Amino acid sequence: MEADAGTRDVVFLDESGFAPTMLRGYTWSRAGQRAVVPREDTRGRRVNVLGALVVGTQLWERTPG
């Protein structure tokens, strides 16, 4: 096809999101004692990543931000 002939580029894109603060659905405590778990602010803590793979190239680039 055109990609095999070198007349077209084939690009695969993938996007992922990460949250460094995990929510806790449950916890353990001693019998008769109440468990207290401090809560962290989750606003502005999400990181989104976009990756691209161009078939037939070996290009790596790291961009901040």
Secondary structure, 3 states (H helix, E strand, C coil): CHHHHCCCCCEEEEEEEECCCCCCCCCCCCCCCCCCCCCCCCCCCCEEEEEEEECCCCCCCCCCC
